[in-house]
Protein backbone atom coordinates (compact mmCIF):
# COMPACT_ATOMS: atom_id res chain seq x y z
CA UNK A 1 0.00 0.00 0.00
CA UNK A 2 2.80 2.43 0.85
CA UNK A 3 4.33 1.85 -2.59
CA UNK A 4 1.00 2.54 -4.28
CA UNK A 5 0.55 5.79 -2.37
CA UNK A 6 4.13 6.83 -3.08
CA UNK A 7 3.56 6.21 -6.78
CA UNK A 8 0.36 8.30 -6.68
CA UNK A 9 2.26 11.14 -4.97
CA UNK A 10 4.94 11.14 -7.67
CA UNK A 11 2.35 11.14 -10.47
CA UNK A 12 0.29 14.05 -9.11
CA UNK A 13 0.16 16.17 -12.26
CA UNK A 14 -0.75 13.27 -14.53
CA UNK A 15 -3.37 12.12 -12.02
CA UNK A 16 -5.12 15.51 -12.16
CA UNK A 17 -5.47 15.23 -15.95
CA UNK A 18 -6.78 11.69 -15.53
CA UNK A 19 -9.43 12.99 -13.12
CA UNK A 20 -10.57 15.64 -15.60
CA UNK A 21 -10.89 13.09 -18.38
CA UNK A 22 -12.74 10.65 -16.16
CA UNK A 23 -15.21 13.35 -15.17
CA UNK A 24 -15.97 14.02 -18.84
CA UNK A 25 -15.98 10.44 -20.14
CA UNK A 26 -17.71 8.72 -17.21
CA UNK A 27 -20.86 10.77 -16.52
CA UNK A 28 -22.46 7.97 -14.48
CA UNK A 29 -19.50 7.87 -12.11
CA UNK A 30 -19.46 11.66 -11.91
CA UNK A 31 -23.14 11.77 -10.95
CA UNK A 32 -22.67 9.10 -8.29
CA UNK A 33 -19.75 10.99 -6.70
CA UNK A 34 -21.39 14.43 -6.82
CA UNK A 35 -23.45 14.05 -3.56
CA UNK A 36 -20.28 13.18 -1.65
CA UNK A 37 -18.27 16.26 -2.67
CA UNK A 38 -18.62 18.09 0.71
CA UNK A 39 -17.35 15.04 2.61
CA UNK A 40 -14.49 14.51 0.18
CA UNK A 41 -13.47 18.16 0.43
CA UNK A 42 -13.39 17.81 4.22
CA UNK A 43 -11.09 14.79 3.90
CA UNK A 44 -8.82 16.76 1.56
CA UNK A 45 -8.65 19.63 4.04
CA UNK A 46 -7.83 17.18 6.84
CA UNK A 47 -4.97 15.70 4.81
CA UNK A 48 -3.59 19.17 4.04
CA UNK A 49 -3.68 20.25 7.68
CA UNK A 50 -2.20 16.93 8.83
CA UNK A 51 0.62 17.15 6.28
CA UNK A 52 1.55 20.77 7.09
CA UNK A 53 1.14 20.69 10.87
CA UNK A 54 0.30 23.47 13.32
CA UNK A 55 3.73 25.11 13.59
CA UNK A 56 4.21 25.59 9.83
CA UNK A 57 0.58 26.55 9.32
CA UNK A 58 0.63 29.41 11.83
CA UNK A 59 4.00 30.92 10.89
CA UNK A 60 5.19 34.11 12.59
CA UNK A 61 3.72 37.58 13.06
CA UNK A 62 5.09 38.83 9.74
CA UNK A 63 3.50 35.86 7.97
CA UNK A 64 0.18 36.72 9.58
CA UNK A 65 0.29 40.36 8.47
CA UNK A 66 1.17 39.42 4.88
CA UNK A 67 -1.57 36.78 4.84
CA UNK A 68 -4.16 39.24 6.14
CA UNK A 69 -3.28 41.82 3.48
CA UNK A 70 -3.41 39.21 0.73
CA UNK A 71 -6.76 37.89 1.94
CA UNK A 72 -8.37 41.33 2.04
CA UNK A 73 -7.09 42.23 -1.42
CA UNK A 74 -8.22 38.94 -2.96
CA UNK A 75 -11.65 38.62 -1.29
CA UNK A 76 -12.66 42.25 -0.88
CA UNK A 77 -10.52 44.51 -3.05
CA UNK A 78 -10.77 42.51 -6.27
CA UNK A 79 -14.58 41.97 -6.08
CA UNK A 80 -15.17 45.69 -5.48
CA UNK A 81 -12.97 46.63 -8.44
CA UNK A 82 -14.76 44.07 -10.62
CA UNK A 83 -18.16 45.34 -9.48
CA UNK A 84 -17.24 48.90 -10.42
CA UNK A 85 -16.07 47.68 -13.82
CA UNK A 86 -19.30 45.73 -14.42
CA UNK A 87 -21.34 48.81 -13.49
CA UNK A 88 -19.36 50.89 -15.97
CA UNK A 89 -19.93 48.30 -18.70
CA UNK A 90 -23.61 47.92 -17.85
CA UNK A 91 -23.46 44.13 -17.41
CA UNK A 92 -24.29 43.74 -13.70
CA UNK A 93 -26.75 40.92 -13.10
CA UNK A 94 -25.73 38.97 -16.20
CA UNK A 95 -24.57 35.34 -15.76
CA UNK A 96 -21.05 36.37 -16.78
CA UNK A 97 -20.79 39.19 -14.22
CA UNK A 98 -22.45 37.11 -11.50
CA UNK A 99 -20.12 34.14 -12.04
CA UNK A 100 -16.96 36.25 -12.02
CA UNK A 101 -18.05 38.30 -9.03
CA UNK A 102 -18.90 35.22 -6.96
CA UNK A 103 -15.60 33.64 -7.93
CA UNK A 104 -13.69 36.69 -6.70
CA UNK A 105 -15.67 36.80 -3.43
CA UNK A 106 -14.96 33.15 -2.65
CA UNK A 107 -12.17 32.02 -0.32
CA UNK A 108 -9.30 29.85 -1.46
CA UNK A 109 -9.93 26.47 -3.01
CA UNK A 110 -9.28 23.70 -0.49
CA UNK A 111 -6.79 22.12 -2.87
CA UNK A 112 -4.72 25.28 -3.43
CA UNK A 113 -1.93 24.12 -1.10
CA UNK A 114 -1.70 20.91 -3.13
CA UNK A 115 -1.54 22.77 -6.45
CA UNK A 116 1.19 24.97 -4.98
CA UNK A 117 3.15 21.94 -3.85
CA UNK A 118 2.87 20.30 -7.29
CA UNK A 119 4.49 23.46 -8.68
CA UNK A 120 7.46 23.01 -6.36
CA UNK A 121 6.60 25.81 -3.93
CA UNK A 122 5.85 25.83 -0.23
CA UNK A 123 2.15 25.08 0.46
CA UNK A 124 2.04 26.82 3.86
CA UNK A 125 1.28 30.38 2.58
CA UNK A 126 -1.63 29.05 0.50
CA UNK A 127 -2.92 27.12 3.51
CA UNK A 128 -2.83 30.24 5.70
CA UNK A 129 -4.86 32.20 3.13
CA UNK A 130 -7.31 29.30 2.94
CA UNK A 131 -7.92 29.33 6.69
CA UNK A 132 -7.92 33.10 7.21
CA UNK A 133 -9.97 33.73 4.08
CA UNK A 134 -12.66 31.34 5.24
CA UNK A 135 -12.67 32.92 8.70
CA UNK A 136 -13.08 36.42 7.25
CA UNK A 137 -15.59 35.42 4.57
CA UNK A 138 -18.71 36.57 6.50
CA UNK A 139 -17.13 40.04 6.79
CA UNK A 140 -15.70 40.39 3.27
CA UNK A 141 -19.00 39.32 1.68
CA UNK A 142 -21.15 42.02 3.29
CA UNK A 143 -20.06 45.13 1.30
CA UNK A 144 -20.03 43.27 -2.02
CA UNK A 145 -23.50 41.78 -1.57
CA UNK A 146 -24.94 45.06 -0.29
CA UNK A 147 -23.64 46.86 -3.37
CA UNK A 148 -24.82 44.11 -5.71
CA UNK A 149 -28.28 42.80 -4.71
CA UNK A 150 -28.43 40.73 -7.92
CA UNK A 151 -26.10 38.21 -6.28
CA UNK A 152 -28.82 36.87 -3.99
CA UNK A 153 -29.84 36.64 -0.36
CA UNK A 154 -27.00 37.82 1.91
CA UNK A 155 -28.29 36.12 5.13
CA UNK A 156 -28.38 32.74 3.39
CA UNK A 157 -24.84 33.20 2.15
CA UNK A 158 -23.61 34.27 5.59
CA UNK A 159 -25.21 31.20 7.15
CA UNK A 160 -23.50 28.99 4.60
CA UNK A 161 -20.19 30.77 5.25
CA UNK A 162 -20.65 30.19 8.98
CA UNK A 163 -21.30 26.50 8.44
CA UNK A 164 -18.23 26.28 6.23
CA UNK A 165 -16.10 28.04 8.84
CA UNK A 166 -17.32 25.67 11.56
CA UNK A 167 -16.62 22.58 9.44
CA UNK A 168 -13.15 23.81 8.51
CA UNK A 169 -12.35 24.71 12.12
CA UNK A 170 -13.28 21.26 13.41
CA UNK A 171 -11.49 19.46 10.58
CA UNK A 172 -8.26 21.44 10.95
CA UNK A 173 -8.29 21.12 14.75
CA UNK A 174 -8.69 17.35 14.48
CA UNK A 175 -5.87 17.12 11.94
CA UNK A 176 -3.46 19.22 14.02
CA UNK A 177 -4.27 17.20 17.15
CA UNK A 178 -3.72 13.84 15.48
CA UNK A 179 -0.52 15.06 13.87
CA UNK A 180 0.80 16.17 17.27
CA UNK A 181 -0.17 12.90 18.95
CA UNK A 182 0.91 10.38 16.34
CA UNK A 183 3.16 11.96 13.70
CA UNK A 184 5.17 14.88 15.05
CA UNK A 185 8.12 14.07 12.80
CA UNK A 186 6.22 13.33 9.61
CA UNK A 187 8.75 12.69 6.85
CA UNK A 188 10.00 10.14 4.36
CA UNK A 189 7.62 7.37 3.37
CA UNK A 190 4.90 8.54 5.74
CA UNK A 191 4.86 12.04 4.28
CA UNK A 192 4.83 10.58 0.77
CA UNK A 193 1.92 8.34 1.72
CA UNK A 194 -0.09 11.37 2.87
CA UNK A 195 0.76 13.11 -0.42
CA UNK A 196 -0.44 10.06 -2.30
CA UNK A 197 -3.75 10.01 -0.43
CA UNK A 198 -4.17 13.71 -1.17
CA UNK A 199 -3.57 13.16 -4.89
CA UNK A 200 -6.14 10.36 -5.00
CA UNK A 201 -8.68 12.52 -3.19
CA UNK A 202 -8.14 15.40 -5.63
CA UNK A 203 -8.79 13.05 -8.56
CA UNK A 204 -11.99 11.68 -7.05
CA UNK A 205 -13.28 15.16 -6.18
CA UNK A 206 -12.82 16.55 -9.69
CA UNK A 207 -14.76 13.66 -11.19
CA UNK A 208 -17.76 14.64 -9.07
CA UNK A 209 -17.35 18.34 -9.84
CA UNK A 210 -17.43 17.62 -13.58
CA UNK A 211 -20.91 16.04 -13.36
CA UNK A 212 -22.66 18.96 -15.10
CA UNK A 213 -20.03 19.52 -17.77
CA UNK A 214 -20.14 16.21 -19.66
CA UNK A 215 -23.87 16.39 -20.55
CA UNK A 216 -23.59 20.11 -21.37
CA UNK A 217 -20.67 19.45 -23.70
CA UNK A 218 -22.75 16.96 -25.65
CA UNK A 219 -25.91 19.11 -25.77
CA UNK A 220 -24.42 22.59 -26.35
CA UNK A 221 -20.67 22.43 -27.05
CA UNK A 222 -20.50 26.06 -28.21
CA UNK A 223 -21.84 27.32 -24.87
CA UNK A 224 -19.33 25.16 -23.00
CA UNK A 225 -16.46 26.47 -25.12
CA UNK A 226 -17.53 30.07 -24.43
CA UNK A 227 -17.57 29.47 -20.68
CA UNK A 228 -14.28 27.59 -20.91
CA UNK A 229 -12.65 30.60 -22.53
CA UNK A 230 -14.00 32.83 -19.74
CA UNK A 231 -12.68 30.63 -16.93
CA UNK A 232 -9.29 30.12 -18.58
CA UNK A 233 -8.77 33.88 -18.88
CA UNK A 234 -10.14 34.60 -15.39
CA UNK A 235 -8.26 31.85 -13.55
CA UNK A 236 -4.91 31.87 -15.32
CA UNK A 237 -4.96 35.63 -15.95
CA UNK A 238 -5.44 36.35 -12.25
CA UNK A 239 -2.59 34.00 -11.41
CA UNK A 240 -0.17 35.64 -13.83
CA UNK A 241 -1.00 39.21 -12.78
CA UNK A 242 -0.87 38.39 -9.05
CA UNK A 243 2.44 36.59 -9.41
CA UNK A 244 4.08 39.40 -11.38
CA UNK A 245 2.87 42.06 -8.92
CA UNK A 246 4.05 40.15 -5.85
CA UNK A 247 7.43 39.36 -7.37
CA UNK A 248 7.97 43.05 -8.10
CA UNK A 249 7.10 43.82 -4.48
CA UNK A 250 9.74 41.38 -3.30
CA UNK A 251 7.38 38.72 -1.89
CA UNK A 252 9.24 35.88 -3.57
CA UNK A 253 8.24 33.24 -1.02
CA UNK A 254 4.53 34.05 -1.13
CA UNK A 255 4.20 35.04 -4.81
CA UNK A 256 3.42 31.61 -6.25
CA UNK A 257 1.14 30.37 -3.40
CA UNK A 258 -0.86 33.60 -3.31
CA UNK A 259 -1.12 33.66 -7.11
CA UNK A 260 -2.47 30.10 -7.14
CA UNK A 261 -5.09 31.14 -4.57
CA UNK A 262 -5.99 34.24 -6.60
CA UNK A 263 -7.17 32.14 -9.52
CA UNK A 264 -8.48 29.09 -7.69
CA UNK A 265 -11.42 29.82 -5.41
CA UNK A 266 -14.10 27.81 -3.61
CA UNK A 267 -16.83 28.95 -6.01
CA UNK A 268 -18.95 25.88 -5.23
CA UNK A 269 -19.78 27.37 -1.80
CA UNK A 270 -22.27 29.76 -3.39
CA UNK A 271 -24.02 27.02 -5.33
CA UNK A 272 -25.05 25.59 -1.97
CA UNK A 273 -26.08 28.90 -0.41
CA UNK A 274 -27.86 30.78 -3.18
CA UNK A 275 -31.25 30.02 -4.79
CA UNK A 276 -31.42 27.82 -7.88
CA UNK A 277 -32.56 30.74 -10.03
CA UNK A 278 -29.17 32.35 -9.43
CA UNK A 279 -26.98 29.27 -9.54
CA UNK A 280 -28.48 27.08 -12.31
CA UNK A 281 -26.95 29.19 -15.13
CA UNK A 282 -23.58 28.90 -13.36
CA UNK A 283 -23.31 25.10 -13.21
CA UNK A 284 -21.49 24.97 -16.53
CA UNK A 285 -19.15 27.70 -15.25
CA UNK A 286 -18.35 25.49 -12.26
CA UNK A 287 -17.61 22.50 -14.47
CA UNK A 288 -15.41 24.52 -16.81
CA UNK A 289 -13.67 26.11 -13.83
CA UNK A 290 -12.17 22.74 -12.93
CA UNK A 291 -10.17 22.67 -16.17
CA UNK A 292 -7.72 25.56 -15.52
CA UNK A 293 -7.77 24.68 -11.84
CA UNK A 294 -6.53 21.13 -12.34
CA UNK A 295 -4.22 22.12 -15.19
CA UNK A 296 -2.53 24.84 -13.11
CA UNK A 297 0.46 22.61 -12.17
CA UNK A 298 1.10 22.02 -15.88
CA UNK A 299 0.11 25.28 -17.57
CA UNK A 300 1.74 27.51 -14.97
CA UNK A 301 4.90 25.49 -14.43
CA UNK A 302 7.09 27.80 -16.49
CA UNK A 303 5.64 30.94 -14.90
CA UNK A 304 6.20 29.67 -11.34
CA UNK A 305 9.51 27.99 -12.09
CA UNK A 306 11.58 27.60 -8.92
CA UNK A 307 14.93 29.30 -9.25
N, C-alpha and C positions, 0 to 999 in steps of 0.2 A: 504493500500500500504506500509506503514512504517513497518508493521509487516512482510510482505512478503520479503521486502528488508533486514530486520534484520535477518530473517531466512536464506536467501541466504548468508549473511555475515558469519553466524555461521557454515554453511555447506560448506565452501570454498574448503576444500580438497576433499570432496566427489564430489562436483560439477565439479572439474577439471577432475576427472576420468570419470564422466558422459559425459563431452564434448569430451574426447578422444573416448569413445565408440560410441557416436553419429556420430563422423566424419568417423568412420570405417563402421558402420552399415547403415548409411543413406547417400549414395553417392550422391543422387539427391540434398539433402539439402546442402551438402558440396559444390557441384558445384555451386549452386545458391548463396551461401554466399561468394565464393572465390573472385568475382570482387569487393566486398565491404571491403576487408581486410584493405587497406590503411586508409579508413575513420574510420573503427572500431578501428584501432590502435591509431589514433589521439584522438578518444573519450577516450580510455583507458589512454593515456598520460594526457589528460585534467583532468580526475578524480584523477589520482595520484598526479598531481601538486596541484589541488584544496584541496585534503585531507591533504597533507603535509604542504602547505603554504610556503611563501617566507622566513620567518625567519628561519625555521627549514631546509629548502632546502639549504640555503647559508652557514649556519654554521659559524665558525670562521676561522681565518687565518690558524691555525694548521690543521683544517679539510680540507682546500683547498690544503695545501701542501701534505697531505697524499693522497687525492683524485687524485692529479696530478701524483704523483709517481705510484699509482696503475693503473691509466689509461695508462700511458706510458709502464709499464711492460706488461699489458694485451694486448694492441693493437699494440705494436711495438716490445717489447722484445720477447714475446712468438712466434709471427709469424716468426721473424728472426731466432730464435733457431730451430723452426720446419723446416724452409726452408733449413737450413744447414744440418739438419738430413735427409731430403728427398734427397738432393744432394748426401749425403754420401751413401744412400741406392740405389740411381739410380732410384727413382720412381717419380721424378718431372714431372708434366704434366699429370699424371694419374688421373682418377676421384677421387680416394681416397685422393691423396695428394692435389689436387685442392680443394676438399670439406673441408678438415681439415684446409688448409691454409686460405681459405676465412672465415671460421668460426672464426679463431683466429684473423683475421683482423677486424672483425665486432665489432661495439660498443655494449653496453649492450642491451639486450632484453627490450622492453618497459615494460613488466610485471615483471621484476626482483624485483622492490620494493614490489610488491604484493606477490611474492613467498617468499621473505624475511619475510614479515609480517606474512604469514601463518605459518612460522617456529618459530614465537615468538620473532623475533629480530626487531630492529629498521629499518624501510625502508629508512630513510634519506640518509645513506651512499651509498646505491645502487642507489638512485635517483641522487645523485651528480655525480657518475661515469657515469650514463646514459647521463646526460646533457653535462658534460665536454668531455666525450668520443665522443659524436656526434659532438661537436664543433671542436675537434682536428682531427677528422677522415680524412679530406682532407690532413692533414700533415702526419699522421701516415701511410697512405696508400702509399705515394710516394716511399719510399725506398723499400718496399716489392714488389710493382708492377714493379719497375725498375729492381730489381734483379730476378724477375720471370715473364718474358713476356708471359708465357703460361697462365697466369691468365686472360688476355684480355686487352681491350683498357682502359688505364689509364684515358684519358680525359673524356670518358663516365662515368666512375665510379666517378670521381671527381665532375662532373656535378650532378650526382644522389645524392652524399653526400651533395652537396650544397643545393639542393632542400630539402633534408631531414632536414638539419640544419635549413633552413628557416621555414619549416612547424613546427618543434619542437619549435623554438623560438616563433612563433606567438601563438601556442597552449598554451605553458607554460605561456607566458605573459598574455593571456586572463584569464587563470585559476587563476593566482596570483591576478590579478586585481579584478575579481569577488569575490574571497575569501575575499579580504580586504574590499570590499564594502558591502558584504551581509552576511558574515559568519566568522567574525574575531575570535569568540570563538567557533569554531566548536568542538562539543563534544556530548556525550550521543547518543540519538536516531538519530540525524542528521549525526553524524560521522558514525554510524552503517549503516545508509541508503546509504551513499556514498560507504562504503565497500561492501554493497550488490550489488549496481550497478556495481562496479568494478568486482566482482565475476561473475555476469551474462555476462559482456562484455568479460571476459577471456574465458568463456565457448563458446560463440558464435564465437569468433575469432578462437579457435582451431578447431572447426568444419570445417571452411573454409580452414584452413591450411592443413587439412588432406585429401583434395580433391584428391590428386594424389596417396595417399597411399592405399586406399581401392581397386581400380581397380588393382594396382600393386600386392597387396597381393593375389588377386584371380588369376592373370595371371602368376606370377612368385614368389611364396612364398619363395623359397630358397634365391633369390636375396634380398628380403625385410628383411629376417632374418639376412643375412650377413651385410647389412647396419645398421640394428637395433643394432647388436652387436658393430659395430664401434661407433655409436653415444652414446650408453650407456657407453662405456669405455671412450670416449672423454669427454663427458659432466660430468658424475659423477666423473671420475678420476681427471679431472681438479679441480672440487670442493673440493674433499678430500685433494689433494696436497696443493692447495691454502690455505685452512682452517688451515691445520697443520702448514704450514710455518708461517702464520700470527699469529697464537696463540703462537708459539715459540718466535716470535719477540715482543710479548706483546701487539699486536693490538687486544685486546679482543672485543672491541666494533665494529670494522670494519671487523673482521675475517669472520663472517658468511655472511654479505651482499656482501663483495668483492668476496667471494668464489662462491656465487650464480651467480654473474655477470660473473665470470671467465668461468663457464660452459654454461651459457645461453646467447647467442649472437643474434643480429639481422641479421642473415644469409640471410633472405629473401631480404634484401636490394640489394644484388648483383644479385639476379635473375631478378630484374627490370633493372639493369644497364648494365649487360653484354650480349653479343650476345647469341642467342639460342643454337648455337653449343657448347658453354661452359656450359650453365646452364641446358640444357635438361637432361644430365645424372645425374644431382644433385637433380632433383625433388623428387626422392624417399628418398634421404638423408634428404631433408627438411621435408618430411612427418614423417620419422622415428625420426627426431630430436625433434618433439613435444612430443614424449613419455617420455624420461627422463626429459624433461623440465617441463611437467605438473605433473610428478610424484615426482619431487624434494621435495615438502613439505611432502611427505610420506616416500620416500626412504631415505632421508637425515635427518629425524627427530632425530634419535639417535645420529648422528654425530654432529648436530648443537644444541644439547639439551641445553636449557637455565639453567644455574646453579645459 
